[in-house]
Every structure is written in structure tokens, then in C-alpha cells.
């Protein structure tokens, strides 16, 4: 929406009230002046030339002959011209003007208040639609409405957009969550039922398969619990002074067997040390998720380049692989829950679709963020920014 110039509510009301009041007084005064001007011209026009000349001479200085001056006025304008009574022509004229002006004042006042009323009406209608569960409703701004009301309308539309997004994400998450939880549970129940029916022997191999599904189910529940805590702002961090470079090397050493099996090299490039105040367990979880993600889907590139760079206030850690990457349209959705570029491949490789969501939640809990972009020469680049918090926040 284009940004137009809108007046503040106080100025909007003052301008219209003052304009209406001053305009009414000016119109009444102008009508009174026209009435006197036309009447004077009419009387002077029909006055004999000699008497007119005498009146004009006395008009500038009535004290020369005050009696004659009033005699001419009474003959030309009438004996009651100077009557101060409420029934005089002047007061009658004022009364007529007031009666005539009242409808115009009412109409102009209603027209001036129309933008305010129209904007409130649109907001009320939209609020009614929202109360019925329609989060797609939007409110169009009314031209010439106050600035505060226009800002309120814009904030209302942004709020509705966010609520609609939350609703879509919630519905999609519920469907995906039910599917993800049902898969290992169904496999475990089916295997146990087979052993009870005698189809499978209750041997360690069969029990290990059941345990594997139950562990997978337990992992999903733990991940969902972590995301729920993050959404509620209750993700507690056990902060301590740590070295990000050492933490990265630790995670590389942990994943080295899987990387060797996949034929992938994990290399770390750092500018000095990475002293940082954060939660080593949670940050290690983030680094592990991003490395594991590269091992799953970018092993074909044979290399994962990890770089730690010191910023003005904080650090930036980039994870660049040489794999096939993803579609550009998928980049904004990468960190949503249960989102996979290739669902079947991700599920068979053990991914739950929650890893990147967890990484984002942990980074945001540290006051940072994580983003993804496509490398110029192919592959995917995931950047983690961890700002240093001021002492008061720490």
C-alpha cells in the first residue's frame, strides 16, 4: 500500500471543527454584508440626485446636520432602520441565516466525519469476520482518514496476515505431526502384534526393531517439546563461556565416522578463536543438525566447508556444501516444521523434518538467526549469526 500523508487524529478533528465553525461565521457575516450592501445600493439608486449628494456629504460627517442626516435615513431606509428591538430587520435576517445554515452545517459535519466513520465501520466488520474464524479478511484504508486510524488499519492487516500464517502452519503441523507420530507407532504395534500372533518370534532382533521405532517416537516427542518451549519463550539456556571453534571441531569429530562412510570431508576455517557466552549443548545441537543435514542430502558434493567469521558484535558461521542444493522457492520454507524438499528421501533417511526448525529456535533463543541461500557455483549455504549480548542481558 502506498504511503500517503495522513493527519493525526487530534489535528484531523481540530481542522474540521475549526473549518466548520469559522466557515459558518464567515458565511453568516458575508450574507449580512451582502444584505446591507444591496439594500444601500438599492436605496441610493432610487434616491433623488440632490438628496443623494447631500446624504453622501453628511455620511462622512453626520455632526454637520445630525437632524437632517437621520431624516434622510428614515426616508430612504425606513423609520425602524435603527430600531434595536429583537423584531428589527437585522435580527430577523440573522435568524433566517441561522435557520438556513443549520442543515448545511449538519451535512458538512457528516461529510467531514465520513472518513472516520467509514474506517471504523470497516474495522468493525473485519473484527466480526475474525470472530467467526475468517483470518483472511483485510481492511482497506479510507482516504482522508486520521493517521492513527490508518496506522491501526495497517497493523490490523499485518496481525491478520500473521494469524492466517499461524493458522495454516498449525493445521499443517497437526496433520504432519499425526503422520510422523503414527508411522513409528504403527510399525512398533504391528511388530508386537506379529509376535503375539506367532508370526514373528520374540527374539532380540525383533525386539530391537520395536525398540528402534519407539526410540524414534521418543525423539519426535522430545523435538516437539523443545519447539513448544521455544514458541512459548520458555526455552531455558544454560549459558557459559565457550569456544565456538572447539565446539565445531567436537561436532566434526563426532560425525567423522558417518562422513567417512559417505565419502564426505568436513573442513573448518576460523579467524582466531571464537569465545562466546552461550549454551554449549544447544549450540552443539545446532551445529550437529546442520552438519547432519549436509551429510544426508549433500554427500554427493564430497565437501562441507565450515567457516567462522568474527563480526563487529558476534559471529557468523557458514556451512557451505557442494551438493545439488534446493529450489529457490523452497528457501523461505526450509526452516518450517515438517518441511522437506524431497519428503520420501528425507523420511527414509531418518529425517523428521524438525531439525532445521529446532536450529532456528535455538539460534533465536540466543538472540541470533539462521538463514539459507544458494551458492553461486551450486550447493547450499546456511548461515548462523550469533550476536554478543550486552552485559545487562547476559
ROSE-925729 format. One record per residue (C-alpha): residue in three letters; x negated, y negated, z negated. Coordinates in steps of 0.1 Angstrom, whole numbers, padded with zeros to 4 digits, always signed. Example, Ala and Ser with C-alpha at 12.3 -4.5 7.8 and 13.67 -1.06 7.14 Angstrom:
REM ROSE-925729
ALA-0123+0045-0078 SER-0137+0011-0071 
END
This chain:
REM ROSE-925729
UNK+0000+0000+0000 UNK-0014-0034+0010 UNK-0023-0057-0019 UNK-0001-0088-0017 UNK-0002-0118-0040 UNK+0024-0115-0068 UNK+0031-0140-0096 UNK+0030-0130-0132 UNK+0064-0123-0149 UNK+0061-0155-0170 UNK+0053-0177-0140 UNK+0079-0159-0119 UNK+0106-0167-0144 UNK+0094-0203-0151 UNK+0091-0212-0114 UNK+0126-0200-0106 UNK+0143-0216-0137 UNK+0125-0249-0132 UNK+0131-0249-0095 UNK+0168-0243-0101 UNK+0171-0269-0128 UNK+0151-0296-0111 UNK+0167-0288-0078 UNK+0202-0292-0093 UNK+0194-0326-0109 UNK+0178-0338-0077 UNK+0208-0328-0056 UNK+0233-0345-0080 UNK+0211-0377-0081 UNK+0208-0377-0043 UNK+0246-0373-0039 UNK+0252-0401-0064 UNK+0227-0423-0045 UNK+0243-0415-0012 UNK+0278-0423-0026 UNK+0266-0457-0038 UNK+0246-0464-0006 UNK+0275-0455+0017 UNK+0300-0475-0003 UNK+0278-0505-0004 UNK+0272-0504+0033 UNK+0309-0500+0039 UNK+0318-0529+0017 UNK+0291-0552+0031 UNK+0301-0543+0066 UNK+0337-0553+0061 UNK+0328-0584+0042 UNK+0331-0619+0060 UNK+0297-0632+0070 UNK+0297-0662+0048 UNK+0307-0643+0017 UNK+0281-0616+0026 UNK+0254-0642+0028 UNK+0265-0658-0005 UNK+0266-0623-0022 UNK+0231-0614-0009 UNK+0218-0647-0022 UNK+0234-0641-0056 UNK+0224-0604-0057 UNK+0188-0613-0061 UNK+0196-0638-0090 UNK+0231-0634-0104 UNK+0224-0661-0131 UNK+0227-0689-0105 UNK+0265-0684-0105 UNK+0275-0654-0126 UNK+0312-0660-0123 UNK+0311-0662-0085 UNK+0289-0630-0084 UNK+0314-0610-0104 UNK+0343-0625-0083 UNK+0327-0612-0051 UNK+0320-0578-0066 UNK+0356-0574-0079 UNK+0370-0585-0045 UNK+0347-0561-0025 UNK+0343-0531-0048 UNK+0374-0534-0069 UNK+0381-0547-0104 UNK+0373-0514-0121 UNK+0339-0510-0104 UNK+0321-0519-0137 UNK+0345-0501-0160 UNK+0326-0479-0185 UNK+0356-0457-0191 UNK+0353-0419-0186 UNK+0380-0423-0159 UNK+0358-0445-0138 UNK+0348-0436-0103 UNK+0313-0429-0113 UNK+0322-0403-0139 UNK+0347-0387-0116 UNK+0321-0384-0090 UNK+0297-0368-0114 UNK+0324-0343-0125 UNK+0331-0334-0088 UNK+0294-0328-0081 UNK+0290-0306-0112 UNK+0321-0285-0102 UNK+0308-0282-0066 UNK+0272-0274-0077 UNK+0281-0246-0102 UNK+0288-0220-0075 UNK+0256-0229-0057 UNK+0236-0227-0089 UNK+0251-0192-0096 UNK+0245-0180-0061 UNK+0209-0193-0060 UNK+0202-0179-0095 UNK+0215-0145-0085 UNK+0194-0146-0053 UNK+0163-0157-0072 UNK+0168-0128-0097 UNK+0175-0103-0070 UNK+0138-0090-0066 UNK+0136-0084-0104 UNK+0169-0066-0105 UNK+0162-0046-0073 UNK+0128-0034-0086 UNK+0143-0023-0120 UNK+0171-0005-0102 UNK+0146+0014-0080 UNK+0126+0023-0111 UNK+0157+0034-0129 UNK+0169+0056-0100 UNK+0134+0072-0098 UNK+0133+0078-0135 UNK+0167+0095-0132 UNK+0154+0117-0104 UNK+0123+0126-0125 UNK+0145+0135-0155 UNK+0162+0161-0132 UNK+0128+0176-0123 UNK+0121+0159-0090 UNK+0084+0148-0092 UNK+0083+0139-0055 UNK+0102+0107-0059 UNK+0083+0074-0052 UNK+0093+0038-0058 UNK+0088+0012-0031 UNK+0078-0023-0043 UNK+0102-0051-0037 UNK+0089-0082-0020 UNK+0086-0113-0043 UNK+0089-0092-0075 UNK+0067-0102-0105 UNK+0031-0089-0106 UNK+0036-0070-0138 UNK+0066-0051-0123 UNK+0046-0044-0091 UNK+0017-0030-0112 UNK+0042-0009-0132 UNK+0056+0004-0100 UNK+0022+0014-0087 UNK+0013+0031-0120 UNK+0046+0049-0119 UNK+0039+0062-0084 UNK+0004+0073-0095 UNK+0019+0090-0125 UNK+0044+0108-0103 UNK+0017+0119-0079 UNK-0003+0134-0108 UNK+0027+0151-0123 UNK+0035+0166-0089 UNK+0000+0178-0086 UNK+0001+0193-0122 UNK+0034+0210-0113 UNK+0020+0225-0081 UNK-0011+0236-0100 UNK+0009+0251-0129 UNK+0031+0271-0106 UNK+0002+0283-0085 UNK-0017+0291-0117 UNK+0011+0311-0132 UNK+0015+0332-0100 UNK-0022+0337-0097 UNK-0026+0344-0134 UNK+0001+0370-0134 UNK-0015+0387-0104 UNK-0050+0386-0118 UNK-0039+0400-0152 UNK-0017+0426-0137 UNK-0044+0441-0114 UNK-0068+0454-0141 UNK-0039+0462-0165 UNK-0021+0483-0138 UNK-0054+0501-0130 UNK-0060+0509-0166 UNK-0025+0520-0173 UNK-0024+0541-0141 UNK-0057+0558-0150 UNK-0045+0565-0186 UNK-0011+0578-0173 UNK-0030+0601-0149 UNK-0050+0616-0178 UNK-0018+0620-0199 UNK-0001+0638-0169 UNK-0032+0660-0164 UNK-0041+0645-0130 UNK-0074+0634-0144 UNK-0095+0650-0171 UNK-0101+0628-0202 UNK-0138+0628-0196 UNK-0163+0600-0202 UNK-0163+0590-0166 UNK-0125+0584-0165 UNK-0126+0566-0199 UNK-0154+0544-0186 UNK-0132+0534-0157 UNK-0104+0524-0180 UNK-0129+0505-0202 UNK-0142+0486-0172 UNK-0107+0474-0164 UNK-0100+0465-0200 UNK-0132+0445-0202 UNK-0123+0427-0170 UNK-0089+0419-0185 UNK-0106+0407-0217 UNK-0129+0385-0197 UNK-0100+0369-0178 UNK-0082+0361-0211 UNK-0114+0345-0225 UNK-0118+0324-0194 UNK-0082+0312-0195 UNK-0085+0304-0232 UNK-0116+0283-0225 UNK-0098+0264-0198 UNK-0068+0259-0221 UNK-0091+0244-0247 UNK-0107+0221-0221 UNK-0073+0209-0209 UNK-0063+0201-0244 UNK-0096+0183-0251 UNK-0104+0209-0278 UNK-0134+0225-0262 UNK-0159+0222-0290 UNK-0196+0219-0281 UNK-0225+0229-0304 UNK-0250+0203-0293 UNK-0287+0205-0299 UNK-0318+0192-0283 UNK-0327+0214-0253 UNK-0349+0216-0222 UNK-0328+0219-0191 UNK-0358+0233-0171 UNK-0363+0260-0196 UNK-0326+0268-0197 UNK-0326+0271-0159 UNK-0356+0294-0160 UNK-0339+0315-0186 UNK-0308+0320-0164 UNK-0330+0327-0134 UNK-0349+0354-0153 UNK-0315+0369-0165 UNK-0302+0371-0129 UNK-0335+0382-0113 UNK-0326+0419-0110 UNK-0294+0410-0092 UNK-0312+0385-0070 UNK-0339+0411-0061 UNK-0313+0437-0053 UNK-0296+0411-0030 UNK-0329+0401-0014 UNK-0325+0365-0026 UNK-0351+0342-0040 UNK-0343+0317-0068 UNK-0367+0288-0070 UNK-0367+0259-0094 UNK-0382+0224-0087 UNK-0382+0199-0115 UNK-0397+0165-0121 UNK-0412+0168-0155 UNK-0393+0181-0185 UNK-0355+0180-0189 UNK-0350+0170-0226 UNK-0312+0167-0232 UNK-0287+0168-0260 UNK-0261+0193-0252 UNK-0246+0227-0258 UNK-0272+0252-0246 UNK-0248+0281-0245 UNK-0221+0263-0224 UNK-0247+0247-0201 UNK-0263+0280-0196 UNK-0228+0293-0187 UNK-0225+0266-0161 UNK-0259+0274-0145 UNK-0252+0311-0146 UNK-0218+0306-0129 UNK-0234+0285-0101 UNK-0263+0310-0096 UNK-0239+0340-0096 UNK-0217+0323-0072 UNK-0246+0318-0048 UNK-0256+0355-0052 UNK-0221+0366-0044 UNK-0214+0345-0013 UNK-0247+0331+0000 UNK-0271+0360-0004 UNK-0274+0361+0034 UNK-0293+0329+0032 UNK-0321+0346+0012 UNK-0328+0315-0009 UNK-0313+0293-0036 UNK-0331+0261-0042 UNK-0325+0246-0077 UNK-0337+0210-0082 UNK-0336+0189-0114 UNK-0340+0152-0109 UNK-0342+0125-0136 UNK-0317+0097-0132 UNK-0315+0063-0148 UNK-0294+0077-0176 UNK-0292+0115-0174 UNK-0300+0143-0150 UNK-0288+0157-0117 UNK-0292+0194-0110 UNK-0285+0206-0074 UNK-0280+0242-0063 UNK-0286+0245-0026 UNK-0282+0278-0007 UNK-0287+0287+0029 UNK-0255+0308+0033 UNK-0225+0303+0055 UNK-0210+0276+0034 UNK-0173+0268+0034 UNK-0148+0249+0055 UNK-0149+0211+0048 UNK-0112+0212+0040 UNK-0119+0237+0012 UNK-0144+0214-0006 UNK-0118+0194-0026 UNK-0102+0227-0038 UNK-0133+0246-0048 UNK-0130+0238-0085 UNK-0093+0245-0088 UNK-0083+0276-0107 UNK-0079+0309-0089 UNK-0091+0293-0057 UNK-0112+0314-0033 UNK-0125+0306+0002 UNK-0121+0343+0010 UNK-0098+0359-0015 UNK-0102+0395-0006 UNK-0140+0393-0006 UNK-0141+0374-0039 UNK-0118+0398-0056 UNK-0137+0429-0045 UNK-0170+0413-0056 UNK-0156+0408-0091 UNK-0148+0371-0090 UNK-0118+0359-0109 UNK-0115+0325-0092 UNK-0120+0308-0125 UNK-0158+0304-0126 UNK-0161+0270-0109 UNK-0131+0257-0129 UNK-0150+0266-0161 UNK-0182+0250-0148 UNK-0163+0218-0142 UNK-0146+0219-0176 UNK-0179+0223-0194 UNK-0196+0195-0174 UNK-0167+0171-0181 UNK-0168+0180-0218 UNK-0205+0168-0217 UNK-0193+0136-0200 UNK-0206+0146-0166 UNK-0191+0162-0135 UNK-0198+0188-0108 UNK-0192+0184-0071 UNK-0198+0203-0038 UNK-0209+0192-0004 UNK-0221+0208+0028 UNK-0258+0207+0036 UNK-0269+0192+0068 UNK-0287+0223+0080 UNK-0260+0247+0068 UNK-0252+0261+0034 UNK-0236+0246+0003 UNK-0249+0221-0022 UNK-0234+0220-0057 UNK-0245+0190-0078 UNK-0242+0188-0116 UNK-0245+0154-0132 UNK-0252+0152-0169 UNK-0253+0117-0183 UNK-0271+0109-0215 UNK-0246+0098-0241 UNK-0253+0068-0263 UNK-0263+0075-0299 UNK-0229+0065-0313 UNK-0212+0091-0291 UNK-0238+0117-0299 
END
